[in-house]
Structures are given as structure tokens and as C-alpha cells.
């Protein structure tokens, strides 16, 4: 078992950890959402502010999960699947347009295979 460093703090047991990397004054955190560990920076150098920011990050991730929004939305596929889910929900509810069926097919057959693994920020 790894030894705990002095720069590591358990904020919520087995769900939220705050730590500092070597050669960095900024606090990082790792938190568990849906049994999956995620990491983020708090962008804070003071411990008190970093604790508050880490808790905010965890709460925000939990809210995204409950709202059926991807917790991490870096890849095109995540955003495309969210759009498809919304269009399918509208179609089932009677509010969707008939063109949504074509949009869903085109996204699944063309866009996701070619752009699916690309970062959203790198598509122009």
C-alpha cells in the first residue's frame, strides 16, 4: 500500500482527495463519479480555497450525472450522443421534427466515425 504524503488530504473518504504535485504550488483533486475516478485542477494555491473548489467540482459533476449530461465533455462523440438523446426524446414526446431521424442517421454514420475521438476544442 502506498504511503500518504503530507501534501495529500482526504476530504470525503474514498470519494474526494486533494493533493499537490511535486514542483507545483497549485492544488489538484481527484474525485469519484459513477465509480470512475476523475482528476481536475482547483487552480488554487491556498489550501482553504482549494478545499472549497474541490468540493464544488465534485458537486458539479454529480449534478451533471443526475441531469444525464456527460460529466467530461472533451470528445466529439460525447456531445453528439447528447444531441442524439435529445432528438430521440423530442421524437418520442411528439415535439420533434421528422428531419431529426435523418440528423440522427447522419451523425451515427458519418460524423461519429470520422470525428468521434477528436477533442471538441480541436475541431474547426
N, C-alpha and C positions, 0 to 999 in steps of 0.2 A: 504494500500500500504506500502511495506517495505521501511524503510529509507535507504538512501545511506550512506555507510560507507566511511570514509576518505581514506581507502585503496582500493577503487573501482574507476576505471576510465573508462568512455565510450569513446572508441577510434573511433568507427564507430557506429553511432546511431542505436540501435536495431539490430546490426549485430556482433559487436566485443566489448567485455568487458574484462578489465584486473583487477585482484583483488589479494589480499593476504589473505591467510587463517590465522586463529589465530595460534600463536606459530610457524610460518614459515616465513622465510625470502625470500623464493622463490616466484616469481610471477606466477600466474595461469591465464589462459584465457578461455573464452567461446565464441564460435562463431557459427553463424548460416549458415548452408549449406543446401539448398533444404528444407527450413522451418523446419529444425531439428537442435536443439542445441547440440553442441559437446564441450567437455572440454579437455584441454591439459595443460601441464606444459610448461613454457617457459625455465625452468632450469636457470633462471637469477635472481640475487638478486638486481641488479641496475635497476631502473625504465626505463631509456633510452634504455638500451639493451633489456629489457623485451618488451617494446613497439614495437621495430623493429622485434623481434622474433614472437610476436603475429600476427603482420601483415603478416609476412612470412608464418605462419601456415595457416592463412585464405586464402591467395593466392594459396598456395599449394593444399589446399582442393578444392578450386574452379577449379583448373586445373585438378585435378583427376576426379571431377564430369563431366566436359566437355569432358574428354577423355574416358568416360564410364569405369573408373576404380573405384572400391569401395573406398570411402573416408576413411573408417575404415575397415581394413582387419585383424580382430582378429580371426574370426571364420573360420573353415574349409569350411563351406558352401559358404561363400563369394568368396573364392579362387576357389572352384570347379565350381561355377556358371560362374566365369570369364573364366575359361578354356573351359567350355561348349559353351559359347558365341563365343569364338574364333574358336573353331572347327566347329560350325554351320556356322559361317561367311565364313570360308575357303571352306566348302562343297558347299555353295550357290555360291561362286565365282569360283568354279571349280578347286581350288587349293588343296582341302582336299583329304585325303586318305579314302578309303572305310572303313577302320578299325575304323575311327572316330565315325561312327554310333554305333559300339559296345562299344567304350570307353564311349560315352555319356550315353548309356543304363546302363552300369555297375556303372558309377558314380551316376546316379539318383537312381538306385535300391538298391545298396549296400553301397557305400561309404557315401553318404549324410545321409541316415537314421542312420548309426552307428557312424559316426564321425562329422556330420553336426554342432552340437553345441559346439564341443570341440575347445579350443583355438589352433591355428596353432602352437604356440610355445610349447605346451604340448604333441604334437604327435611325437613319436619317433619310 
